Amino acid sequence: MARAPKILQARFYHTPGGAEPVREWLKGLDEEDRRQIGIDIRKVEFGWPIGMPTCKPLGRGLWEVRTDLCSNRIARVIFAISDGEMGLLHGFIKKTRKTPDDDLKLALKRKKEMEP
């Protein structure tokens, strides 16, 4: 049986110098954490639009992929959608209930850089 096509294609944000901060952050995590986050990103790619508990709107064109990791840790990947792509803007381990303003500001800055 053929797999359904992706609705959104994940694309890593890259800096003007070519760095990919989200990819680099993921590489710094252990294998199981990367696997779990990858599963949740794929859920969004193939199942968009998708809601809680996997995905949540943050406002201003930002969304988050929500991943529960082992040891009661929570990962978030903030993304924006444009032209059938989900631009992966920022990833972090969440330590408070509210997404920190600095993380949102960074994601918004990167979103503007990705816009055509």
DSSP file (Angstrom, degrees, kcal/mol; ACC not computed):
  #  RESIDUE AA STRUCTURE BP1 BP2  ACC     N-H-->O    O-->H-N    N-H-->O    O-->H-N    TCO  KAPPA ALPHA  PHI   PSI    X-CA   Y-CA   Z-CA
    1    1 A M              0   0    0      0, 0.0     2,-0.1     0, 0.0     0, 0.0   0.000 360.0 360.0 360.0 133.6    0.0    0.0    0.0
    2    2 A A        -     0   0    0      1,-0.1     2,-0.2     3,-0.0     0, 0.0  -0.452 360.0-116.0 -75.2 144.9    1.4    3.4   -1.0
    3    3 A R        -     0   0    0     -2,-0.1    -1,-0.1     1,-0.1     3,-0.1  -0.579  34.5-104.5 -79.6 142.0    2.0    6.0    1.8
    4    4 A A        -     0   0    0     -2,-0.2    -1,-0.1     1,-0.1     3,-0.1  -0.323  43.9-102.0 -62.0 147.2   -0.1    9.1    1.6
    5    5 A P        -     0   0    0      0, 0.0     2,-0.1     0, 0.0    -1,-0.1  -0.329  40.4 -95.1 -70.3 155.1    1.8   12.2    0.4
    6    6 A K        -     0   0    0      1,-0.2    40,-0.2    -3,-0.1     3,-0.1  -0.456  24.6-158.8 -66.6 139.8    3.1   14.8    2.8
    7    7 A I  S    S+     0   0    0     38,-2.7     2,-0.4     1,-0.3    39,-0.2   0.840  83.8  23.8 -84.7 -40.3    0.8   17.7    3.2
    8    8 A L  S    S-     0   0    0     37,-2.0     2,-0.6    36,-0.1    -1,-0.3  -0.955  75.5-140.9-122.5 144.8    3.6   19.9    4.5
    9    9 A Q  E     -a   85   0A   0     75,-1.9    77,-2.0    -2,-0.4     2,-0.2  -0.934  21.9-130.5-104.6 121.6    7.3   19.5    3.9
   10   10 A A  E     -a   86   0A   0     -2,-0.6     2,-0.4    75,-0.2    77,-0.2  -0.503  28.7-178.1 -70.0 136.7    9.5   20.2    6.9
   11   11 A R  E     -a   87   0A   0     75,-2.4    77,-2.9    -2,-0.2     2,-0.3  -0.993  23.6-125.8-139.3 129.4   12.4   22.6    6.1
   12   12 A F  E     -a   88   0A   0     -2,-0.4    77,-0.1    75,-0.2     2,-0.1  -0.549  24.7-119.8 -75.6 134.2   15.1   23.7    8.5
   13   13 A Y        -     0   0    0     75,-2.3     2,-0.4    -2,-0.3     9,-0.4  -0.475  32.5-160.4 -62.0 140.4   15.6   27.4    9.0
   14   14 A H        -     0   0    0      6,-0.2     6,-0.2    -2,-0.1     5,-0.1  -0.993  13.0-123.8-129.8 142.1   19.2   28.3    8.0
   15   15 A T    >   -     0   0    0      4,-2.6     3,-2.2    -2,-0.4    95,-0.0  -0.219  36.9 -99.3 -71.2 165.6   21.1   31.4    9.0
   16   16 A P  T 3  S+     0   0    0      0, 0.0    -1,-0.1     0, 0.0    -2,-0.0   0.806 127.7  55.5 -56.3 -27.4   22.6   33.7    6.4
   17   17 A G  T 3  S-     0   0    0      2,-0.1    -2,-0.0     1,-0.0    -3,-0.0   0.470 123.9-105.1 -84.7  -1.7   25.9   31.9    7.1
   18   18 A G  S <  S+     0   0    0     -3,-2.2     2,-0.1     1,-0.3    -1,-0.0   0.392  71.8 140.8  97.3  -3.2   24.3   28.5    6.4
   19   19 A A        -     0   0    0     -5,-0.1    -4,-2.6     1,-0.1    -1,-0.3  -0.410  42.1-149.4 -70.9 150.5   23.9   27.2    9.9
   20   20 A E     >  -     0   0    0     -6,-0.2     4,-2.6     1,-0.1     5,-0.2  -0.826  12.4-173.7-120.5  89.2   20.8   25.2   10.8
   21   21 A P  H  > S+     0   0    0      0, 0.0     4,-2.3     0, 0.0     5,-0.1   0.831  82.2  48.7 -57.6 -38.2   20.1   25.9   14.5
   22   22 A V  H  > S+     0   0    0     -9,-0.4     4,-2.6    66,-0.3     5,-0.2   0.930 112.9  47.6 -69.8 -42.7   17.2   23.4   14.9
   23   23 A R  H  > S+     0   0    0    -10,-0.3     4,-2.3     1,-0.2    -1,-0.2   0.923 113.5  48.7 -61.1 -43.0   19.1   20.6   13.1
   24   24 A E  H  X S+     0   0    0     -4,-2.6     4,-1.0     2,-0.2    -2,-0.2   0.894 110.6  50.7 -64.4 -39.9   22.2   21.3   15.3
   25   25 A W  H >< S+     0   0    0     -4,-2.3     3,-0.6    -5,-0.2     4,-0.4   0.929 110.4  49.9 -62.0 -45.3   20.0   21.4   18.5
   26   26 A L  H >< S+     0   0    0     -4,-2.6     3,-1.7     1,-0.2    -2,-0.2   0.906 106.1  55.4 -60.6 -41.9   18.5   18.0   17.5
   27   27 A K  H 3< S+     0   0    0     -4,-2.3    -1,-0.2     1,-0.3    -2,-0.2   0.765 102.1  58.8 -63.2 -24.0   21.9   16.5   16.9
   28   28 A G  T << S+     0   0    0     -4,-1.0    -1,-0.3    -3,-0.6    -2,-0.2   0.569  93.9  83.0 -80.9  -9.1   22.8   17.5   20.5
   29   29 A L  S <  S-     0   0    0     -3,-1.7     2,-0.0    -4,-0.4    -3,-0.0  -0.489  91.9 -94.5 -89.5 163.2   20.0   15.4   21.9
   30   30 A D     >  -     0   0    0     -2,-0.2     4,-2.3     1,-0.1     3,-0.2  -0.335  40.3-102.3 -75.2 165.3   20.2   11.7   22.5
   31   31 A E  H  > S+     0   0    0      1,-0.2     4,-2.4     2,-0.2     5,-0.1   0.862 119.2  50.6 -57.5 -43.4   18.9    9.3   19.9
   32   32 A E  H  > S+     0   0    0      2,-0.2     4,-2.4     1,-0.2    -1,-0.2   0.896 110.5  49.9 -65.4 -39.9   15.6    8.4   21.6
   33   33 A D  H  > S+     0   0    0     -3,-0.2     4,-2.5     2,-0.2     5,-0.2   0.931 111.6  48.7 -62.9 -44.9   14.7   12.1   22.0
   34   34 A R  H  X S+     0   0    0     -4,-2.3     4,-2.6     1,-0.2    -2,-0.2   0.906 110.7  51.5 -60.0 -41.8   15.5   12.8   18.3
   35   35 A R  H  X S+     0   0    0     -4,-2.4     4,-2.3    -5,-0.2    -2,-0.2   0.933 110.7  47.2 -61.8 -47.1   13.4    9.8   17.3
   36   36 A Q  H  X S+     0   0    0     -4,-2.4     4,-1.9     2,-0.2    -2,-0.2   0.920 113.6  47.2 -62.3 -45.0   10.4   11.0   19.4
   37   37 A I  H  X S+     0   0    0     -4,-2.5     4,-2.4     1,-0.2    -1,-0.2   0.909 111.3  52.5 -63.8 -41.3   10.6   14.6   18.1
   38   38 A G  H  X S+     0   0    0     -4,-2.6     4,-2.4    -5,-0.2    -1,-0.2   0.889 106.5  53.1 -61.1 -40.3   11.0   13.3   14.5
   39   39 A I  H  X S+     0   0    0     -4,-2.3     4,-2.0     1,-0.2    -1,-0.2   0.924 110.8  46.7 -60.0 -44.8    7.8   11.2   14.9
   40   40 A D  H  X S+     0   0    0     -4,-1.9     4,-1.6     2,-0.2    -2,-0.2   0.875 110.5  51.4 -69.4 -36.6    5.9   14.2   16.0
   41   41 A I  H  X S+     0   0    0     -4,-2.4     4,-2.5     1,-0.2    -1,-0.2   0.921 110.1  50.6 -63.6 -42.1    7.2   16.4   13.2
   42   42 A R  H  X S+     0   0    0     -4,-2.4     4,-2.7     1,-0.2     5,-0.3   0.880 103.7  58.8 -62.6 -37.6    6.2   13.6   10.7
   43   43 A K  H  X S+     0   0    0     -4,-2.0     4,-1.8     1,-0.2    -1,-0.2   0.910 110.0  43.8 -56.5 -41.1    2.7   13.6   12.3
   44   44 A V  H  X S+     0   0    0     -4,-1.6     4,-1.3     2,-0.2    -2,-0.2   0.924 111.9  52.8 -70.1 -44.4    2.4   17.2   11.3
   45   45 A E  H  < S+     0   0    0     -4,-2.5   -38,-2.7     1,-0.2   -37,-2.0   0.908 122.3  29.4 -56.8 -44.1    3.8   16.7    7.8
   46   46 A F  H  < S+     0   0    0     -4,-2.7    -1,-0.2   -40,-0.2    -2,-0.2   0.670 127.2  41.0 -92.4 -18.8    1.4   14.0    7.0
   47   47 A G  H  < S+     0   0    0     -4,-1.8    -2,-0.2    -5,-0.3    -3,-0.2   0.330  82.4 178.5-115.9   8.1   -1.6   15.0    9.1
   48   48 A W     <  +     0   0    0     -4,-1.3     2,-0.1    -3,-0.1    -4,-0.0  -0.304  64.4  48.0 -60.6 138.2   -1.9   18.8    8.8
   49   49 A P  S    S+     0   0    0      0, 0.0     2,-0.4     0, 0.0    -1,-0.1   0.520  83.9 157.5 -78.1 142.5   -4.0   20.4   10.1
   50   50 A I        -     0   0    0     -2,-0.1     2,-0.1     3,-0.0    -2,-0.1  -0.980  18.8-165.7-134.2 143.3   -3.5   18.7   13.4
   51   51 A G    >>  +     0   0    0     -2,-0.4     4,-1.9     1,-0.3     3,-0.9  -0.133  34.9   7.8-111.2-154.0   -4.3   19.9   16.9
   52   52 A M  T 34 S+     0   0    0      1,-0.3    -1,-0.3     2,-0.2     4,-0.1  -0.312 108.3  26.1 -64.4 148.8   -3.5   19.0   20.4
   53   53 A P  T 34 S+     0   0    0      0, 0.0    -1,-0.3     0, 0.0    13,-0.1  -0.999 132.3  34.7 -90.3  -2.9   -1.7   17.2   21.9
   54   54 A T  T <4 S+     0   0    0     -3,-0.9    12,-3.3     1,-0.2     2,-0.4   0.870 123.4  25.4 -79.2 -36.3    0.8   17.2   19.0
   55   55 A C  E  <  -B   65   0A   0     -4,-1.9    10,-0.2    10,-0.2    -1,-0.2  -0.973  59.4-179.2-137.4 142.1    0.5   20.7   17.7
   56   56 A K  E     -B   64   0A   0      8,-1.9     8,-2.3    -2,-0.4     2,-0.2  -0.999  28.0-121.1-142.3 136.0   -0.6   24.1   19.2
   57   57 A P  E     -B   63   0A   0      0, 0.0     6,-0.3     0, 0.0     3,-0.1  -0.555  19.5-173.8 -74.4 141.0   -1.0   27.6   17.7
   58   58 A L  E     -     0   0A   0      4,-2.9     5,-0.2     1,-0.2     2,-0.1   0.482  42.9-113.6-108.5  -8.1    1.1   30.2   19.4
   59   59 A G  E >  S+B   62   0A   0      3,-1.0     3,-1.8     1,-0.0    -1,-0.2  -0.133  90.3  68.0  92.9 165.2   -0.2   33.2   17.4
   60   60 A R  T 3  S-     0   0    0      1,-0.3     3,-0.1    -2,-0.1    -1,-0.0   0.783 131.7 -57.3  55.9  31.9    1.5   35.6   14.9
   61   61 A G  T 3  S+     0   0    0      1,-0.3    20,-0.5    19,-0.0     2,-0.3   0.593 108.6 125.5  80.4  10.0    1.8   32.7   12.4
   62   62 A L  E <   +B   59   0A   0     -3,-1.8    -4,-2.9    18,-0.1    -3,-1.0  -0.802  33.4 179.8-105.6 146.5    3.7   30.5   14.8
   63   63 A W  E     -BC  57  79A   0     16,-2.6    16,-2.7    -2,-0.3     2,-0.4  -0.894  15.7-139.2-132.2 162.2    2.9   26.9   15.8
   64   64 A E  E     -BC  56  78A   0     -8,-2.3    -8,-1.9    -2,-0.3     2,-0.5  -0.992   6.5-142.7-129.0 139.6    4.6   24.4   18.1
   65   65 A V  E     -BC  55  77A   0     12,-2.7    12,-1.7    -2,-0.4     2,-0.5  -0.869  27.0-149.9 -89.5 126.7    5.2   20.7   17.8
   66   66 A R  E     + C   0  76A   0    -12,-3.3     2,-0.5    -2,-0.5    10,-0.2  -0.888  18.4 178.6-108.9 121.4    4.8   19.3   21.3
   67   67 A T  E     - C   0  75A   0      8,-2.4     8,-3.0    -2,-0.5     2,-0.6  -0.981  20.5-147.6-128.1 125.1    6.8   16.3   22.3
   68   68 A D  E     - C   0  74A   0     -2,-0.5     6,-0.2     6,-0.2     2,-0.2  -0.808  24.5-167.4 -87.7 124.0    6.9   14.5   25.7
   69   69 A L  E  >  - C   0  73A   0      4,-3.0     4,-0.6    -2,-0.6     3,-0.4  -0.557  28.9 -82.9-104.3 170.9   10.3   13.0   26.3
   70   70 A C  T >4 S+     0   0    0      1,-0.2     3,-0.9    -2,-0.2    -1,-0.2  -0.196 109.2  40.7 -66.5 167.2   11.5   10.6   28.9
   71   71 A S  T 34 S-     0   0    0      1,-0.2    -1,-0.2     2,-0.0    -2,-0.0   0.808 131.6 -71.4  60.7  33.6   12.4   11.8   32.4
   72   72 A N  T 34 S+     0   0    0     -3,-0.4     2,-0.3     1,-0.2    -1,-0.2   0.807  93.8 144.6  56.4  34.0    9.4   14.2   32.4
   73   73 A R  E <<  -C   69   0A   0     -3,-0.9    -4,-3.0    -4,-0.6     2,-0.4  -0.747  36.8-151.8-101.8 153.7   11.0   16.5   29.9
   74   74 A I  E     -CD  68  94A   0     20,-0.6    20,-3.2    -2,-0.3     2,-0.3  -0.989   6.0-161.3-128.7 126.8    9.1   18.4   27.2
   75   75 A A  E     -CD  67  93A   0     -8,-3.0    -8,-2.4    -2,-0.4     2,-0.4  -0.816   4.3-166.7-106.3 148.4   10.5   19.5   23.8
   76   76 A R  E     -CD  66  92A   0     16,-2.6    16,-2.2    -2,-0.3     2,-0.5  -0.999   9.6-168.2-132.6 136.9    9.1   22.1   21.6
   77   77 A V  E     -CD  65  91A   0    -12,-1.7   -12,-2.7    -2,-0.4     2,-0.4  -0.981  17.3-150.9-121.1 116.4    9.9   22.9   17.9
   78   78 A I  E     +CD  64  90A   0     12,-3.2    11,-2.4    -2,-0.5    12,-1.5  -0.714  24.5 169.9 -88.7 134.9    8.4   26.2   16.8
   79   79 A F  E     -CD  63  88A   0    -16,-2.7   -16,-2.6    -2,-0.4     2,-0.3  -0.921  25.0-149.1-140.3 165.0    7.5   26.4   13.2
   80   80 A A  E     - D   0  87A   0      7,-1.4     7,-3.1    -2,-0.3     2,-0.4  -0.947  20.4-128.6-130.9 154.2    5.7   28.6   10.6
   81   81 A I  E     + D   0  86A   0    -20,-0.5     2,-0.3    -2,-0.3     5,-0.2  -0.886  34.1 155.6-109.6 133.5    3.8   27.5    7.5
   82   82 A S  E >   - D   0  85A   0      3,-2.2     3,-1.5    -2,-0.4    -2,-0.1  -0.922  67.0 -11.4-155.5 129.1    4.5   29.0    4.0
   83   83 A D  T 3  S-     0   0    0     -2,-0.3     3,-0.1     1,-0.3    -2,-0.0   0.867 128.4 -48.1  51.1  46.1    3.9   27.7    0.5
   84   84 A G  T 3  S+     0   0    0      1,-0.2   -75,-1.9   -76,-0.1     2,-0.4   0.627 117.2 108.5  74.5  12.9    3.3   24.1    1.7
   85   85 A E  E <   -aD   9  82A   0     -3,-1.5    -3,-2.2   -77,-0.2     2,-0.7  -0.928  61.6-142.9-122.2 147.6    6.3   24.0    4.0
   86   86 A M  E     -aD  10  81A   0    -77,-2.0   -75,-2.4    -2,-0.4     2,-0.7  -0.929  21.9-148.3-105.0 109.3    6.7   24.0    7.7
   87   87 A G  E     -aD  11  80A   0     -7,-3.1    -7,-1.4    -2,-0.7     2,-0.9  -0.686   8.3-141.1 -80.8 113.6    9.8   26.1    8.5
   88   88 A L  E     +aD  12  79A   0    -77,-2.9   -75,-2.3    -2,-0.7   -66,-0.3  -0.665  32.0 167.9 -79.5 107.7   11.4   24.7   11.6
   89   89 A L  E     +     0   0A   0    -11,-2.4     2,-0.3    -2,-0.9   -10,-0.2   0.837  52.9   0.0 -96.2 -38.9   12.5   27.9   13.3
   90   90 A H  E     - D   0  78A   0    -12,-1.5   -12,-3.2   -69,-0.1     2,-0.4  -0.983  52.5-165.1-159.1 138.9   13.5   27.1   16.9
   91   91 A G  E     + D   0  77A   0     -2,-0.3     2,-0.3   -14,-0.2   -14,-0.2  -0.979  20.2 151.3-129.3 144.3   13.8   24.0   19.2
   92   92 A F  E     - D   0  76A   0    -16,-2.2   -16,-2.6    -2,-0.4     2,-0.6  -0.988  47.1-103.8-161.6 162.0   14.2   23.9   22.9
   93   93 A I  E     - D   0  75A   0     -2,-0.3     2,-0.3   -18,-0.2   -18,-0.3  -0.862  44.3-129.3 -91.9 122.6   13.5   21.9   26.1
   94   94 A K  E     + D   0  74A   0    -20,-3.2   -20,-0.6    -2,-0.6     5,-0.1  -0.563  32.7 171.6 -80.4 132.3   10.6   23.5   27.9
   95   95 A K        +     0   0    0     -2,-0.3     2,-0.3     3,-0.2    -1,-0.1   0.500  63.2  42.9-117.1  -9.7   11.2   24.3   31.6
   96   96 A T  S    S-     0   0    0      2,-0.2    -1,-0.0     1,-0.1     0, 0.0  -0.876  83.4-112.4-132.1 164.9    8.1   26.4   32.4
   97   97 A R  S    S+     0   0    0     -2,-0.3     2,-0.3     2,-0.1    -1,-0.1   0.901 102.0  60.9 -63.5 -41.1    4.4   26.2   31.6
   98   98 A K  S    S-     0   0    0      1,-0.1    -2,-0.2    -3,-0.0    -3,-0.2  -0.681  95.2-112.6 -91.0 139.0    4.6   29.3   29.4
   99   99 A T        -     0   0    0     -2,-0.3     5,-0.1     1,-0.1    -2,-0.1  -0.578  45.2-108.5 -67.3 123.9    6.8   29.5   26.3
  100  100 A P    >>  -     0   0    0      0, 0.0     4,-1.8     0, 0.0     3,-0.6  -0.229  16.7-127.3 -58.4 140.6    9.5   32.1   27.2
  101  101 A D  H 3> S+     0   0    0      1,-0.2     4,-3.0     2,-0.2     5,-0.2   0.858 108.7  59.1 -56.0 -38.6    9.2   35.4   25.4
  102  102 A D  H 3> S+     0   0    0      1,-0.2     4,-2.2     2,-0.2    -1,-0.2   0.883 105.3  49.3 -61.0 -37.7   12.9   35.1   24.3
  103  103 A D  H <> S+     0   0    0     -3,-0.6     4,-2.1     2,-0.2    -1,-0.2   0.902 112.8  47.1 -67.7 -40.6   12.1   31.9   22.5
  104  104 A L  H  X S+     0   0    0     -4,-1.8     4,-2.6     2,-0.2    -2,-0.2   0.915 111.8  50.5 -66.3 -42.8    9.0   33.4   20.8
  105  105 A K  H  X S+     0   0    0     -4,-3.0     4,-2.4     1,-0.2    -2,-0.2   0.909 110.6  49.4 -61.7 -42.4   11.0   36.5   19.7
  106  106 A L  H  X S+     0   0    0     -4,-2.2     4,-2.4    -5,-0.2    -1,-0.2   0.923 111.5  48.9 -63.0 -44.1   13.8   34.4   18.3
  107  107 A A  H  X S+     0   0    0     -4,-2.1     4,-2.4     1,-0.2    -2,-0.2   0.904 111.3  49.7 -63.1 -41.3   11.2   32.3   16.3
  108  108 A L  H  X S+     0   0    0     -4,-2.6     4,-2.2     2,-0.2    -1,-0.2   0.901 109.8  51.2 -64.2 -40.5    9.5   35.4   15.0
  109  109 A K  H  X S+     0   0    0     -4,-2.4     4,-1.7     1,-0.2    -2,-0.2   0.933 112.8  45.3 -60.7 -46.3   12.9   36.9   13.9
  110  110 A R  H  X S+     0   0    0     -4,-2.4     4,-1.6     1,-0.2    -2,-0.2   0.862 108.6  57.1 -67.1 -35.6   13.7   33.7   12.0
  111  111 A K  H  X S+     0   0    0     -4,-2.4     4,-1.1     1,-0.2     3,-0.3   0.932 106.5  49.3 -59.9 -45.5   10.2   33.5   10.5
  112  112 A K  H  < S+     0   0    0     -4,-2.2     3,-0.4     1,-0.2    -1,-0.2   0.878 108.7  53.4 -61.9 -37.6   10.8   37.0    9.0
  113  113 A E  H  < S+     0   0    0     -4,-1.7    -1,-0.2     1,-0.2    -2,-0.2   0.812 109.0  49.5 -67.0 -29.4   14.1   35.9    7.6
  114  114 A M  H  < S+     0   0    0     -4,-1.6    -1,-0.2    -3,-0.3    -2,-0.2   0.680  87.7 104.2 -82.8 -18.0   12.5   32.9    5.9
  115  115 A E     <        0   0    0     -4,-1.1   -33,-0.0    -3,-0.4    -3,-0.0  -0.373 360.0 360.0 -68.5 141.6    9.7   34.9    4.3
  116  116 A P              0   0    0      0, 0.0    -1,-0.1     0, 0.0    -4,-0.1   0.497 360.0 360.0 -67.8 360.0   10.2   35.6    0.6
